[in-house]
C-alpha cells in the first residue's frame, strides 16, 4: 500500500518520457498516509500531529510534484496527477486534507449529503476552490459562471434557514426558488460531457431569468431539447460563437427557449 502510488507514478513517468500524455489517479492518499503512519510507528519514529510522522507532508509533496509537462526538447510528454482523499465526517481541516489542499493549491469537495439527495456530480461549491481553474475558461464563460456562483451560494445560505422553520421575506423565497432551479440545471449524468456553447447558453438563460416561470420537473426535459437544438445548429463546433456580443446571446437563447418550451408542451400534451 505504501509503494503502490510510487509504482504507478514511475509507470506514468516512463510513458511521459516517451512523449505520451498520462494521468495518474491516486485513490486514495488518506489510506496511503495511514499506512505510512503504521510503518513509522512500528519503526518507533517520533510521531507528530495525529500520530503521523513529521515528513508525511514532504512524502506527498515529493510524489505529486513529479507531475509535469515536458517541452519539445525533452519529448513533449506530460503527467497529470489527480490525488483523492477521504475525509472523516466531512472534516477538511484535518491534517492530511489540509496538507493536500496546500500542495495542490485547490480542491473539489464532494459532499455525501448532496450525493444522497440526487445532486450529481455532488460538488460542494462553497468548499471547492480552484486557484488556476479559471485560466482554462473562456472569459465569457468565467463571467457568466461567476454571477451564477454568487446566486448559488446565497441560495445555500437561505435554504439553511428554512430548515429551522424561519420565516422569509418574499425576495428571499424568490431567491430560494431560483436556487432550486439552478441546482436542477447543474445536475449532469455520467460520461456525458456538454458542449461549451450549451454551457454558455444555459448560463446566459439563467442569469437573464429565463427559467423563472419553469417548474422544476420541466427543467431537465427543457435542457435536453435546448441541447438538441444547439447541436443541430452546429454551434458546438465553433468556439467563435463565445465571442459574440452578450446581447446576441440573450436574443438567441430566448428564441431557442421559446422553441424548446413549444416542443416540450407538445410532448406533454395528452
C-alpha positions as CSV (number, residue, x, y, z in Angstrom):
1,X,0.0,0.0,0.0
2,X,2.8,2.4,0.7
3,X,4.7,1.6,-2.5
4,X,1.7,1.5,-4.9
5,X,1.5,5.3,-5.6
6,X,5.2,5.5,-6.3
7,X,5.0,2.5,-8.6
8,X,2.1,4.0,-10.5
9,X,3.9,7.3,-10.8
10,X,7.0,5.5,-12.1
11,X,5.0,3.8,-14.9
12,X,3.4,7.1,-15.8
13,X,6.8,8.8,-15.9
14,X,8.0,6.1,-18.4
15,X,5.2,6.9,-20.8
16,X,5.6,10.6,-20.3
17,X,9.3,10.3,-21.3
18,X,8.1,8.5,-24.5
19,X,6.1,11.6,-25.4
20,X,2.7,10.5,-24.1
21,X,0.2,12.4,-22.0
22,X,-0.5,10.4,-18.9
23,X,-2.9,10.7,-16.0
24,X,-2.3,9.2,-12.5
25,X,-5.3,8.9,-10.1
26,X,-4.1,8.4,-6.5
27,X,-7.1,6.7,-4.8
28,X,-6.6,7.3,-2.1
29,X,-3.8,9.2,-0.3
30,X,-5.6,9.2,3.1
31,X,-5.1,5.4,3.2
32,X,-1.6,5.8,2.0
33,X,-0.9,8.2,4.8
34,X,-2.4,5.8,7.4
35,X,-0.2,3.0,6.0
36,X,2.9,5.2,6.3
37,X,1.9,6.1,9.9
38,X,1.7,2.5,10.8
39,X,5.1,1.7,9.4
40,X,6.6,4.7,11.1
41,X,5.2,3.8,14.5
42,X,6.4,0.2,14.1
43,X,9.9,1.6,13.4
44,X,9.5,3.7,16.6
45,X,9.9,7.0,14.7
46,X,8.7,10.1,16.7
47,X,5.0,10.8,16.0
48,X,3.8,14.2,15.1
49,X,0.3,15.7,14.6
50,X,-2.4,13.0,14.7
51,X,0.5,10.5,15.2
52,X,1.6,10.9,11.6
53,X,5.4,11.1,11.1
54,X,6.8,14.6,10.6
55,X,7.8,14.1,7.0
56,X,4.3,13.0,5.7
57,X,3.9,16.4,4.0
58,X,7.1,16.1,2.1
59,X,6.3,12.5,1.1
60,X,3.1,13.5,-0.6
61,X,4.6,16.7,-1.9
62,X,7.5,14.8,-3.4
63,X,5.1,12.4,-5.1
64,X,2.7,15.0,-6.5
65,X,5.4,17.3,-7.7
66,X,6.7,14.7,-10.1
67,X,3.8,15.7,-12.3
68,X,5.0,18.0,-15.1
69,X,4.8,18.9,-18.7
70,X,7.9,18.4,-20.8
71,X,9.0,20.7,-23.6
72,X,9.6,19.5,-27.1
73,X,13.3,19.1,-26.5
74,X,12.6,16.5,-23.8
75,X,9.9,14.6,-25.7
76,X,6.8,16.8,-25.1
77,X,5.1,14.4,-22.8
78,X,3.1,15.2,-19.7
79,X,1.9,13.7,-16.4
80,X,-1.1,14.9,-14.6
81,X,-1.9,13.8,-11.0
82,X,-5.3,13.6,-9.5
83,X,-5.0,12.9,-5.8
84,X,-8.1,11.7,-3.9
85,X,-8.6,11.6,-0.2
86,X,-11.5,10.6,2.1
87,X,-12.5,13.0,4.8
88,X,-13.7,11.9,8.2
89,X,-17.2,13.1,8.7
90,X,-16.6,15.8,6.1
91,X,-13.8,17.4,8.2
92,X,-11.5,19.1,5.6
93,X,-9.5,20.9,8.4
94,X,-7.8,17.6,9.4
95,X,-4.1,17.1,8.9
96,X,-4.0,15.1,5.7
97,X,-6.7,17.1,3.9
98,X,-5.1,20.4,4.7
99,X,-1.7,19.0,3.5
100,X,-3.2,18.0,0.2
101,X,-5.0,21.3,-0.2
102,X,-1.7,23.2,0.4
103,X,0.1,21.0,-2.1
104,X,-2.5,21.2,-4.9
105,X,-3.5,24.8,-4.2
106,X,-7.2,24.0,-4.6
107,X,-9.7,21.2,-4.3
108,X,-13.0,19.8,-5.4
109,X,-15.1,18.8,-2.4
110,X,-17.7,16.1,-2.9
111,X,-20.5,16.1,-0.4
112,X,-22.2,12.9,0.8
113,X,-25.5,14.6,1.5
114,X,-25.6,16.2,-1.9
115,X,-25.0,12.8,-3.5
116,X,-27.7,11.2,-1.4
117,X,-30.1,14.0,-2.4
118,X,-29.6,13.2,-6.1
119,X,-27.3,16.2,-6.9
120,X,-24.6,14.7,-9.1
121,X,-21.8,15.5,-9.5
122,X,-22.0,16.2,-5.8
123,X,-19.6,19.1,-5.8
124,X,-19.9,21.4,-2.8
125,X,-19.4,24.8,-4.5
126,X,-18.8,26.6,-1.2
127,X,-16.0,24.3,-0.2
128,X,-14.4,23.8,-3.6
129,X,-11.6,26.2,-4.7
130,X,-9.5,26.4,-7.8
131,X,-6.7,28.9,-7.9
132,X,-5.9,28.4,-11.6
133,X,-9.0,26.7,-13.0
134,X,-10.4,30.0,-14.2
135,X,-7.5,30.4,-16.6
136,X,-8.7,27.4,-18.6
137,X,-12.1,29.0,-19.0
138,X,-13.2,31.3,-21.8
139,X,-13.6,34.9,-20.4
140,X,-17.3,34.9,-21.3
141,X,-17.9,31.6,-19.5
142,X,-16.0,32.8,-16.5
143,X,-18.0,36.0,-16.3
144,X,-21.4,34.3,-16.5
145,X,-20.4,31.4,-14.2
146,X,-19.2,34.0,-11.6
147,X,-22.7,35.5,-11.4
148,X,-24.2,32.1,-11.2
149,X,-21.9,31.0,-8.4
150,X,-22.9,34.0,-6.2
151,X,-26.6,33.2,-6.7
152,X,-26.0,29.6,-5.7
153,X,-24.0,30.4,-2.6
154,X,-26.7,32.8,-1.5
155,X,-29.3,30.1,-2.1
156,X,-27.4,27.6,0.0
157,X,-27.3,30.1,2.9
158,X,-31.0,30.9,2.7
159,X,-32.0,27.3,2.3
160,X,-30.2,26.5,5.6
161,X,-32.6,29.0,7.4
162,X,-35.7,27.2,6.1
163,X,-34.6,24.0,7.9
164,X,-35.3,25.8,11.2
165,X,-38.7,27.0,10.1
166,X,-37.6,30.6,9.8
167,X,-40.0,33.0,8.1
168,X,-38.5,34.5,5.0
169,X,-39.4,37.6,3.0
170,X,-40.8,37.4,-0.5
171,X,-37.4,38.3,-2.0
172,X,-35.7,35.5,-0.1
173,X,-38.4,33.0,-1.2
174,X,-37.8,34.0,-4.8
175,X,-34.1,33.6,-4.4
176,X,-34.7,30.1,-2.9
177,X,-36.9,29.1,-5.9
178,X,-34.3,30.5,-8.3
179,X,-31.6,28.5,-6.5
180,X,-33.6,25.2,-6.6
181,X,-33.9,25.6,-10.4
182,X,-30.2,26.2,-10.6
183,X,-29.5,23.1,-8.6
184,X,-31.6,21.1,-11.1
185,X,-29.8,22.7,-14.0
186,X,-26.4,21.7,-12.6
187,X,-27.2,18.0,-12.5
188,X,-25.3,16.0,-15.1
189,X,-25.2,12.3,-16.0
190,X,-22.0,10.3,-16.0
191,X,-20.0,10.2,-19.2
192,X,-22.0,13.0,-20.9
193,X,-19.8,16.0,-21.4
194,X,-21.6,19.1,-22.6
195,X,-20.6,21.4,-25.4
196,X,-19.1,24.7,-24.4
197,X,-21.8,26.6,-26.4
198,X,-24.5,24.8,-24.5
199,X,-22.9,25.8,-21.1
200,X,-22.8,29.4,-22.3
201,X,-26.4,29.2,-23.4
202,X,-27.9,28.0,-20.1
203,X,-25.7,30.3,-18.1
204,X,-27.0,33.3,-20.1
205,X,-30.5,31.9,-19.9
206,X,-30.3,31.5,-16.1
207,X,-28.7,34.9,-15.5
208,X,-31.4,36.6,-17.6
209,X,-34.1,34.9,-15.6
210,X,-35.5,32.8,-18.4
211,X,-36.2,29.9,-16.1
212,X,-38.1,31.9,-13.6
213,X,-41.6,30.5,-14.6
214,X,-40.3,27.0,-15.2
215,X,-41.4,24.1,-13.0
216,X,-38.5,22.1,-11.5
217,X,-39.9,18.9,-13.2
218,X,-39.6,20.5,-16.6
219,X,-36.0,21.8,-16.2
220,X,-34.2,18.7,-17.4
221,X,-36.5,18.0,-20.4
222,X,-36.3,21.6,-21.4
223,X,-32.5,21.5,-21.2
224,X,-32.4,18.3,-23.3
225,X,-34.5,20.0,-26.0
226,X,-32.3,23.1,-25.8
227,X,-29.1,20.9,-26.2
228,X,-30.6,19.1,-29.2
229,X,-31.4,22.5,-30.8
230,X,-27.9,23.8,-30.3
231,X,-26.3,20.6,-31.7
232,X,-28.5,20.9,-34.8
233,X,-27.3,24.4,-35.4
234,X,-23.7,23.3,-35.4
235,X,-22.6,25.9,-32.9
236,X,-20.9,23.4,-30.7
237,X,-18.3,23.1,-33.5
238,X,-17.3,26.8,-33.3
239,X,-15.6,28.5,-30.4
240,X,-16.0,31.8,-32.1
241,X,-19.7,31.9,-31.0
242,X,-18.5,32.6,-27.5
243,X,-17.0,35.9,-28.6
244,X,-20.4,37.2,-29.9
245,X,-21.9,40.2,-28.0
246,X,-23.9,39.2,-25.0
247,X,-27.0,40.9,-26.5
248,X,-26.8,38.5,-29.4
249,X,-26.5,35.6,-27.0
250,X,-29.5,36.8,-25.0
251,X,-31.6,37.1,-28.1
252,X,-30.6,33.7,-29.5
253,X,-31.1,32.0,-26.2
254,X,-34.6,33.5,-25.7
255,X,-35.5,32.2,-29.2
256,X,-34.1,28.8,-28.5
257,X,-36.0,28.5,-25.2
258,X,-39.2,29.7,-26.8
259,X,-39.0,26.9,-29.3
260,X,-38.0,24.5,-26.6
261,X,-41.0,25.4,-24.5
262,X,-43.2,24.8,-27.5
263,X,-41.8,21.4,-28.2
264,X,-42.0,20.5,-24.5
265,X,-45.7,21.5,-24.5
266,X,-46.3,19.2,-27.5
267,X,-44.6,16.3,-25.8
268,X,-46.6,16.8,-22.6
269,X,-49.9,17.2,-24.4
270,X,-52.3,14.3,-23.9
